Amino acid sequence: MKAKHLRLLLGDQLNPMHSWFEKVDSDVVYVIAELHQEANYTKHHIQKISAFFASMADFANQLERAGHQVCYLTLDDTEKHQDLPALIESLMTNFCCESFAFQRPDEYRLRTQLNTMKQQLSQTVVEVDSEHFLLPFEELPSHFQQATHVRMENFYRYMRKRFAILMNGSKPEGNAWNFDANNRQSFKRSDLKFIPKPLIFDNEADEYLQRIKKHNIKTIGQESANVTYPINREQSLSLLQFFCQHQLANFGNFQDAMTVASPYAWSLYHSRLSFSLNCKMLSPAEVIQTALDAYQNSAGAITLAQVEGFIRQILGWREYVRGMYWANMPNYAEQNFLAANRNLPDFFWHGNTHMLCLKSAITQSLEHAYAHHIQRLMITGNFALLAGISPSQVDDWYLGIYIDAIEWVELPNTRSMALFSDGGWIATKPYAASGNYVNKMSDYCKGCQYNVKEKIGPNACPLNSLYWNFIDHNYDKFSTNHRMSFPIRNWDKMATEQKDEIRVKAAELLNNLDGL
C-alpha cells in the first residue's frame, strides 16, 4: 500500500462526522493503532482498555466499509516501536507519504509529543481541529487565563446565550439560569422500584483481553467478557435515546443521590454517555439537542429542571473543564495547595473497607469502571481530601479506573474539585464534608458499622473527626476564605477538650487508613 498522506486517529477521535471522511481519497491512509504507551502510561481498568480497543477496531471497520484506506495496528504490530513518533516515522517511510496530519489531541501530553515530531519529520506535518467541542479551541484564551479563578456559572450563562439554548430572547427559560437547588433529592424507599434497568451492550471482548494479557499490560478492576458500553455511533445513539426516554425525567431530581438498595444502584438515572462523548462517537451539540427535543415533546413529563441539570453538565461543565485544563497545563499537574502527601489506602484497589460509602463506590468502580459524579466528588474524592492523600496518587487512580477518564477532563475534576489542590482556580472552597452529607444524600450510613452521629469513640464515622481535623490542619489557609467562615466559626466554638479528642481520634485514623 502506498499513499501520499498519512492521517492519525487516536483512540478518542472516533468521530465519523469529521470532515476528513466526507470524501474517499485513494491518496490518504488512516492509521488507528493500539499503542503500548497509551495502555501503560497509567494502570487502567481492564474494561477501559477493552472498550477503547473495541471502539477503535469497530471504527476502522466502518471506515474501510466506506471505502477509505485504513491501517489498523494491534499491540502485536506496534510492540517493536518505542512510542507513537517512532511508529509514525516508520509508517511514513513504508507508505512513501509526503505529509502527516493529526487531529488536535485533547491531552497536553499527546499534543506536545506530536508537535515535537514536527521537527523530526522532513515531510509536511499538519494539525487540524477535532470538530467536536462547542467552543472553538482558539477562543479558549479569551475565557480562561492561567492560574486564575473562572466562575463556571458565568461561563455557563455565556454559553447558553451564545448557542441560544434554553433561552427566551436574552432571558433564560423559566427566568432562572439553573435549578441546582431543586436537584438535590435523595431516594425514598418508594422511589427505588422506579429506577430503570440500564441499557448495556454485549460487545465481545475476548480478542482484546487476550492481547492485553499477552503483552503483560498491568490493569486494575474486574474483567468482563463483554464491553457493555457503546463502541460505535449506532450504539451511542441508542444509549442517548434510552436516556431521554427512561431516565431524563428524573435525572435532575436524583443526580446527586446514592443508594445500595437497588440492583441498578451503579447506574440510577445517569446517562453514562461520557465514554461516547469523550471518544467523539457523539457530539455535545447533538446530545444537547436530543435532550431538548425530548423535553419539548414530552408534554410536561420532563420538566425544565431535569433537562437544564443535564444540559449544564454538557454545555457548561464539560466545556468549562476543557478550558481550565488548557489554560493551566502543564503546571496543573503539579498543584498541591494543601501539601497533601499521604499514600492512597490499599482498599482503593480492592474495596475491602468497613466504611460502606467507600466500599460501595470503590467496589462499583472496580466492577463497572464507572461511578457517577457525586460518588467521585463526595465519596472517594472527599475521603482523599480529608485524609490528605497525595494528589498525584489520586490522579492516577481516577485516570485509570474510570472508562471515561481522559486527562483533560479527569485532572480539573480531581485536582480542583475533589482535592482543592489548586487553591481555588475552579472551586472557591474545598468540597469537604463530614458523614452528615453522606447520610443526607444516600442510605450508605444505615448499613455501615460506623455511627454517623458520633465524632469520637471506636464506632464513630471516620469522616467526622477527619473533617474537623481537616479544618484544624488547614486553619490558616481557610481563615481568610469567607466561604469557609461557617466551619471555621464552629471549630472556634468547640471546647479545647473536644478539639483535642478530635485531633487524637483523627491521628489514630490517619495512622491506620488501611484498617478503616
C-alpha positions in Angstrom: 0.0 0.0 0.0 1.2 3.5 -0.9 -0.3 6.8 0.0 0.7 10.5 -0.3 -0.9 11.4 3.0 -1.0 9.7 6.4 -3.6 10.7 8.9 -3.6 9.6 12.5 -6.7 8.8 14.5 -6.3 8.5 18.3 -8.5 6.2 20.4 -10.6 9.2 21.5 -11.0 10.6 18.0 -13.7 8.2 16.6 -15.9 10.9 15.1 -17.4 9.5 11.8 -18.9 13.0 11.1 -15.5 14.6 10.8 -14.9 16.5 7.6 -11.9 14.2 6.9 -14.4 11.5 5.9 -16.7 13.5 3.6 -14.9 12.0 0.5 -12.9 8.9 -0.2 -9.3 9.8 -1.3 -7.1 7.0 -2.5 -4.1 9.1 -1.7 -4.9 9.1 2.0 -4.4 6.3 4.5 -5.8 6.4 8.1 -3.8 4.8 10.9 -5.5 3.6 14.0 -3.2 1.9 16.4 -3.3 0.1 19.8 -0.3 1.8 21.5 1.8 0.4 24.3 2.5 4.0 25.5 -1.3 4.6 25.9 -2.0 1.3 27.5 0.8 1.8 30.0 1.1 5.5 30.9 -1.1 4.7 33.9 -2.6 1.5 35.3 -6.0 1.4 33.5 -9.1 -0.6 34.3 -9.1 -3.6 32.1 -12.6 -2.8 30.9 -11.4 0.6 29.9 -8.7 -0.7 27.6 -11.0 -3.3 26.2 -13.6 -0.6 25.4 -11.1 1.6 23.7 -9.6 -1.2 21.6 -13.1 -2.5 20.6 -14.2 1.0 19.6 -11.1 1.6 17.6 -11.4 -1.7 15.8 -15.1 -1.0 15.0 -14.3 2.5 13.7 -11.5 1.1 11.5 -14.1 -1.3 10.0 -16.6 1.5 9.5 -14.0 3.5 7.5 -13.0 0.5 5.4 -16.6 -0.3 4.6 -17.0 3.4 3.5 -14.1 2.9 1.1 -11.3 4.6 3.0 -7.8 3.1 3.2 -7.1 2.1 6.8 -4.0 0.8 8.6 -5.2 -0.8 11.8 -2.4 -1.9 14.1 -2.7 -4.1 17.2 -0.4 -4.3 20.2 1.3 -7.1 18.3 2.1 -4.7 15.4 3.2 -1.7 17.5 5.3 -3.6 20.1 8.5 -3.0 18.2 8.1 0.8 18.2 9.3 2.7 21.2 6.5 5.3 21.1 4.0 7.0 18.8 6.5 9.2 17.0 8.7 6.2 16.2 5.6 4.4 14.8 4.6 7.4 12.6 8.1 7.8 11.3 8.2 4.1 10.3 4.8 4.3 8.6 5.7 7.5 6.7 8.6 5.6 5.2 6.7 2.4 4.5 3.8 4.2 2.7 6.1 6.8 1.0 4.0 9.6 2.4 4.5 13.3 1.6 2.6 14.6 4.6 1.3 13.6 8.0 -1.8 15.1 9.6 -3.4 14.6 13.0 -6.4 15.9 14.8 -5.5 18.1 17.8 -5.2 15.8 20.8 -7.3 16.7 23.9 -4.3 15.8 26.2 -1.4 18.1 26.6 1.0 15.1 26.8 0.0 13.8 23.3 -0.2 17.2 21.7 3.3 18.0 22.9 4.6 14.7 21.7 3.1 15.2 18.2 4.1 18.8 17.9 7.7 17.9 18.8 7.6 15.4 16.0 7.2 18.3 13.5 10.9 19.0 13.9 11.8 15.3 13.4 9.9 14.7 10.2 11.1 16.0 6.9 7.6 15.8 5.4 4.8 18.3 6.0 3.0 18.0 9.3 -0.5 19.4 9.8 -2.7 19.7 12.9 -6.4 20.0 12.4 -9.4 20.6 14.7 -11.2 17.6 16.0 -14.5 19.3 15.2 -16.1 18.2 18.4 -16.4 20.8 21.1 -18.8 23.7 21.0 -16.3 26.4 22.0 -13.5 26.8 19.4 -10.0 26.0 20.7 -8.6 29.3 19.6 -11.2 31.1 21.7 -10.2 29.4 25.0 -7.7 32.1 26.0 -10.3 34.8 25.9 -12.3 32.9 28.6 -9.6 31.2 30.6 -6.3 32.5 31.9 -3.6 30.7 33.7 -3.8 30.3 37.5 -6.9 32.4 37.5 -10.3 31.6 39.1 -13.1 31.4 36.4 -16.6 31.1 37.7 -18.3 28.3 36.0 -21.8 29.9 36.3 -20.7 32.9 34.4 -19.2 30.8 31.6 -22.3 28.6 31.5 -24.5 31.7 31.1 -22.3 32.9 28.3 -22.6 29.5 26.5 -26.4 29.5 27.0 -26.6 32.9 25.3 -24.1 32.2 22.6 -25.8 29.0 21.4 -29.3 30.1 22.2 -30.0 27.1 24.4 -33.0 27.3 26.9 -33.3 31.0 26.2 -36.3 33.3 25.6 -34.6 36.1 23.8 -32.0 37.4 26.2 -33.5 35.8 29.3 -33.2 32.2 30.5 -36.3 30.0 30.0 -38.2 29.8 33.3 -36.5 33.0 34.4 -33.7 31.1 36.1 -30.2 30.1 34.9 -30.1 26.9 36.8 -32.3 24.7 39.0 -29.5 23.1 41.0 -31.2 23.9 44.3 -34.2 21.7 43.2 -32.0 18.9 42.1 -30.7 17.5 45.4 -33.2 14.9 46.3 -32.2 11.6 47.9 -34.1 8.3 47.3 -37.1 7.4 49.5 -37.9 3.8 49.7 -40.9 4.3 47.4 -38.6 5.8 44.7 -36.4 2.7 44.4 -38.7 0.5 42.5 -38.9 3.0 39.6 -35.1 3.1 39.0 -34.8 1.8 35.4 -32.7 -1.2 34.4 -29.7 0.2 32.5 -29.2 -0.4 28.8 -25.9 -2.3 28.4 -24.3 -3.9 25.3 -22.8 -7.3 24.6 -19.7 -6.4 22.5 -17.3 -9.4 22.7 -14.1 -8.5 24.4 -12.2 -11.8 24.3 -9.8 -10.8 21.5 -8.8 -7.7 23.3 -8.5 -9.3 26.7 -6.2 -12.0 25.3 -4.0 -9.3 23.7 -3.8 -7.2 26.9 -2.7 -10.3 28.8 -0.3 -11.4 26.1 1.6 -8.1 26.3 1.6 -8.0 30.1 -0.4 -4.8 30.3 -0.9 -4.0 34.0 -4.5 -3.4 34.8 -7.0 -2.9 37.6 -10.6 -3.8 38.0 -12.9 -6.7 37.2 -12.5 -8.3 33.8 -15.7 -8.6 31.7 -16.3 -10.9 28.8 -18.2 -8.1 27.0 -17.7 -4.4 26.5 -21.0 -3.2 28.0 -20.5 0.4 26.8 -21.2 1.6 23.3 -18.4 1.0 20.9 -19.7 2.9 17.9 -22.1 5.7 17.0 -25.1 3.5 16.4 -24.9 2.1 19.9 -24.2 5.5 21.4 -27.3 6.9 19.8 -29.3 4.0 21.2 -28.0 4.9 24.7 -28.8 8.6 24.2 -32.4 7.7 23.2 -32.7 5.3 26.1 -31.6 8.1 28.5 -34.1 10.6 27.1 -36.9 8.0 27.2 -36.3 6.4 30.5 -34.0 8.5 32.7 -34.1 12.2 31.8 -37.5 12.8 33.5 -35.8 12.1 36.9 -32.2 13.0 36.1 -32.2 16.3 37.8 -34.1 15.2 40.9 -31.7 12.4 41.7 -28.5 13.4 40.1 -26.7 13.7 43.5 -28.4 10.7 45.1 -26.8 7.4 46.1 -28.2 4.1 47.3 -27.2 0.5 48.0 -30.9 -0.7 47.9 -31.3 -1.2 44.2 -29.8 -3.7 41.7 -29.2 -0.7 39.5 -27.5 1.4 42.2 -24.5 1.8 39.9 -26.4 3.5 37.0 -29.5 5.1 38.5 -30.8 8.0 36.3 -27.4 8.9 34.8 -26.9 8.8 31.1 -23.5 7.1 31.1 -22.8 8.9 27.8 -19.4 10.2 28.8 -17.4 7.4 27.1 -19.2 8.0 23.8 -18.8 11.8 24.1 -15.1 11.6 25.1 -14.3 9.3 22.3 -16.3 11.6 20.0 -18.8 9.0 18.8 -21.4 11.6 19.8 -21.0 15.4 19.6 -22.1 17.6 22.6 -24.3 19.6 20.2 -26.4 16.6 19.2 -26.6 15.3 22.8 -27.9 18.7 23.9 -30.4 18.9 21.0 -31.7 15.4 21.5 -32.3 16.2 25.2 -34.0 19.4 24.3 -36.2 17.7 21.7 -37.2 15.1 24.3 -38.1 17.9 26.8 -40.1 19.9 24.3 -42.0 16.8 23.1 -42.7 15.3 26.5 -46.0 17.2 27.2 -44.6 18.1 30.6 -43.3 14.7 31.6 -39.8 16.1 31.5 -39.6 19.3 33.4 -37.3 22.3 32.8 -35.3 21.5 36.0 -34.5 18.0 34.7 -33.3 19.0 31.3 -31.4 22.1 32.5 -29.5 20.0 35.0 -28.4 17.6 32.3 -27.5 20.3 29.7 -25.5 22.2 32.3 -23.2 19.2 32.6 -22.5 19.1 28.8 -22.8 22.8 27.8 -21.4 24.2 31.0 -19.2 21.8 33.0 -17.6 19.7 30.2 -16.7 22.7 28.1 -15.5 24.6 31.2 -13.1 21.9 32.5 -11.6 21.7 29.0 -10.9 25.4 29.1 -9.4 25.3 32.6 -7.2 22.3 31.6 -5.6 24.0 28.6 -5.2 27.3 30.4 -3.2 25.7 33.2 -1.2 22.9 31.6 1.5 21.7 32.2 1.6 23.3 35.7 -1.9 21.9 36.6 -0.4 18.5 37.4 2.0 20.0 39.9 -0.6 21.8 42.1 -0.7 20.8 45.8 -2.0 23.8 47.7 -2.8 21.8 50.8 0.5 20.0 50.8 -1.2 16.6 50.9 1.3 13.7 50.9 -0.2 10.5 52.3 -0.4 7.3 50.3 -3.7 6.1 48.8 -5.0 3.3 51.1 -4.8 -0.2 49.7 -8.6 -0.6 49.8 -8.9 1.8 46.8 -7.6 -1.2 44.7 -9.9 -3.9 46.2 -12.8 -2.1 48.0 -12.3 -4.0 51.3 -13.1 -1.3 53.9 -15.7 -1.1 56.7 -16.8 2.3 55.5 -19.9 1.4 53.5 -19.9 4.6 51.4 -16.3 4.0 50.2 -16.8 0.2 49.9 -19.9 0.8 47.6 -18.3 3.5 45.4 -15.0 1.7 45.0 -16.4 -1.8 44.5 -18.8 -0.4 41.9 -15.9 1.4 40.2 -13.8 -1.8 40.1 -16.8 -3.8 38.8 -18.1 -1.4 36.2 -15.3 1.1 35.5 -17.9 3.7 36.4 -19.2 5.8 39.2 -21.4 8.9 38.9 -20.1 12.4 39.7 -21.2 12.6 43.3 -19.6 9.3 44.1 -16.4 10.6 42.6 -16.5 14.0 44.2 -18.2 13.5 47.6 -17.3 9.9 48.4 -13.9 8.8 47.1 -12.8 12.4 46.5 -14.0 13.8 49.8 -12.2 11.0 51.7 -9.0 11.6 49.8 -9.3 15.4 50.6 -9.9 14.9 54.3 -7.2 12.2 54.6 -4.6 14.4 52.8 -3.8 11.9 50.1 -1.2 12.8 47.5 -2.9 14.5 44.5 -0.7 12.6 42.1 -1.7 9.2 43.5 -5.4 10.2 43.4 -5.0 11.5 39.8 -3.5 8.1 38.8 -6.4 6.2 40.4 -9.1 8.3 38.8 -7.4 8.4 35.4 -7.0 4.6 35.5 -10.2 3.3 36.9 -12.9 5.1 35.0 -13.9 4.2 31.5 -14.4 7.9 30.5 -11.3 9.2 32.2 -9.0 11.2 29.8 -6.6 13.7 31.4 -8.3 16.8 30.1 -11.5 16.1 32.0 -10.1 14.0 34.8 -7.4 16.4 36.0 -9.5 19.5 36.7 -12.1 17.4 38.4 -9.6 15.7 40.6 -7.1 18.5 41.4 -9.6 21.3 41.5 -12.9 20.0 42.6 -12.2 16.9 44.6 -8.9 17.9 46.3 -8.7 21.7 46.1 -5.1 21.3 45.1 -5.2 24.5 43.0 -6.3 26.7 45.9 -9.3 28.0 44.1 -9.0 28.1 40.4 -12.3 26.3 40.0 -13.9 25.9 43.4 -13.8 28.8 45.7 -13.8 26.5 48.7 -12.9 22.8 49.3 -15.8 20.4 48.8 -15.2 18.9 52.2 -18.0 17.1 54.1 -18.5 15.1 57.3 -20.6 12.0 57.5 -23.7 14.1 57.6 -23.6 14.9 53.9 -23.3 11.2 53.0 -26.2 10.4 55.3 -28.4 13.1 53.7 -27.7 12.0 50.1 -27.6 8.2 50.5 -28.6 5.2 52.5 -25.0 4.1 53.0 -24.9 5.1 56.6 -27.8 2.9 57.6 -25.9 -0.3 56.8 -22.5 0.8 58.0 -20.7 -0.4 61.1 -19.7 3.1 61.9 -22.1 5.5 63.6 -22.6 8.7 61.5 -23.7 10.6 64.6 -20.5 10.2 66.5 -17.3 12.1 66.2 -15.1 10.1 68.5 -15.2 6.7 70.0 -14.5 3.3 68.5 -17.6 3.2 66.3 -17.6 6.9 65.2 -17.8 7.6 61.5 -14.2 8.3 60.4 -15.4 11.2 58.2 -16.5 13.2 61.2 -13.2 13.5 63.0 -11.3 13.7 59.7 -13.5 16.6 58.6 -12.8 18.7 61.7 -9.1 17.7 61.7 -9.0 18.9 58.1 -10.4 22.3 59.2 -7.9 22.5 62.1 -4.9 21.4 60.0 -5.7 24.0 57.3 -7.0 26.7 59.6 -4.6 29.4 58.4 -5.3 28.7 54.7 -9.1 28.8 55.3 -9.4 31.6 57.8 -9.4 34.3 55.2 -11.8 32.4 52.9 -15.3 33.8 53.5 -16.9 30.6 52.2 -15.2 28.7 55.0 -16.3 31.1 57.7 -19.1 28.8 58.9 -17.0 25.7 59.7 -14.2 27.9 61.0 -16.6 29.6 63.5 -17.9 26.2 64.6 -14.4 24.9 65.2 -13.6 28.0 67.1 -16.7 27.5 69.3 -15.7 24.0 70.3 -14.2 23.4 73.8 -10.5 22.8 73.9 -11.0 19.3 75.4 -13.4 18.4 72.4 -10.8 19.7 69.9 -8.1 17.6 71.5 -10.3 14.5 71.4 -11.0 15.0 67.7 -7.3 15.5 67.0 -6.4 12.3 68.8 -9.1 10.4 67.0 -8.1 11.8 63.6 -4.5 11.0 64.2 -5.4 7.4 65.1 -7.3 7.0 61.8 -4.7 8.7 59.7 -2.0 6.4 61.1 -4.1 3.3 60.1 -6.0 4.3 56.9 -5.7 0.7 55.5 -7.6 -0.6 58.6 -10.7 1.6 58.2 
